[in-house]
Amino acid sequence: MTVRELLKAIGSQHTIAKRLGVTESLPAHWIKRGAIPLRYWQGLLKMADEKGVEINLQTIYQVCVDGIREGDSI
């Protein structure tokens, strides 16, 4: 799973940005970097839970580690 796939499972970039109180371009930046800053993980987990998507801390951690390792980019 990539950062793009993880975010897509949770919602649109617009929805994620709005719920987290960040600019809409920030989730796109995470996709480009291949990692999501730790301070947003809890919010993403809450959104995933509300949507019934099975994502946990280990999932986000692994996606970010893999993305950084592989130089994941758009």
C-alpha positions as CSV (number, residue, x, y, z in Angstrom):
1,M,0.0,0.0,0.0
2,T,1.2,3.5,-0.8
3,V,0.4,6.8,0.8
4,R,-1.8,7.6,-2.1
5,E,-3.8,4.3,-1.6
6,L,-4.0,4.8,2.1
7,L,-5.4,8.3,1.7
8,K,-7.8,7.2,-1.0
9,A,-9.2,4.5,1.2
10,I,-9.9,7.1,3.9
11,G,-11.4,9.8,1.6
12,S,-10.6,12.5,-0.9
13,Q,-7.7,14.8,-0.4
14,H,-10.2,17.7,0.0
15,T,-12.1,15.9,2.7
16,I,-8.9,14.8,4.5
17,A,-7.5,18.3,4.4
18,K,-10.7,19.9,5.6
19,R,-11.1,17.4,8.5
20,L,-7.4,17.8,9.6
21,G,-7.6,21.6,9.2
22,V,-4.8,21.8,6.7
23,T,-4.5,23.1,3.2
24,E,-5.7,20.9,0.4
25,S,-2.3,20.7,-1.1
26,L,-0.8,19.1,2.0
27,P,-2.1,15.6,1.4
28,A,-0.7,15.8,-2.1
29,H,2.6,16.7,-0.6
30,W,2.5,13.6,1.6
31,I,1.9,11.5,-1.5
32,K,4.9,13.1,-3.3
33,R,7.1,12.6,-0.2
34,G,5.8,9.0,0.4
35,A,5.3,9.8,4.1
36,I,2.7,11.3,6.4
37,P,3.9,13.4,9.4
38,L,3.2,11.6,12.7
39,R,1.1,14.5,14.0
40,Y,-1.7,13.6,11.5
41,W,-1.8,9.9,12.2
42,Q,-4.4,10.0,14.9
43,G,-6.8,12.2,12.8
44,L,-6.4,9.8,9.9
45,L,-7.1,6.8,12.1
46,K,-10.2,8.5,13.4
47,M,-11.4,9.2,9.9
48,A,-10.7,5.6,8.8
49,D,-12.6,4.2,11.8
50,E,-15.6,6.4,11.1
51,K,-15.6,5.2,7.5
52,G,-15.1,1.5,8.6
53,V,-11.7,1.2,6.9
54,E,-9.4,-1.1,8.7
55,I,-6.2,1.0,9.1
56,N,-4.2,1.0,12.3
57,L,-0.9,2.6,13.5
58,Q,1.2,-0.2,12.1
59,T,-0.4,0.2,8.7
60,I,0.4,3.9,8.5
61,Y,3.9,3.3,9.9
62,Q,4.6,0.7,7.3
63,V,3.2,2.7,4.4
64,C,5.5,5.6,5.4
65,V,8.6,3.5,5.9
66,D,8.0,1.8,2.5
67,G,7.3,5.2,0.8
68,I,10.5,6.7,2.2
69,R,12.6,3.7,1.4
70,E,11.3,3.5,-2.2
71,G,11.2,7.2,-2.9
72,D,7.5,7.0,-3.6
73,S,6.4,9.9,-5.8
74,I,3.5,11.1,-8.0
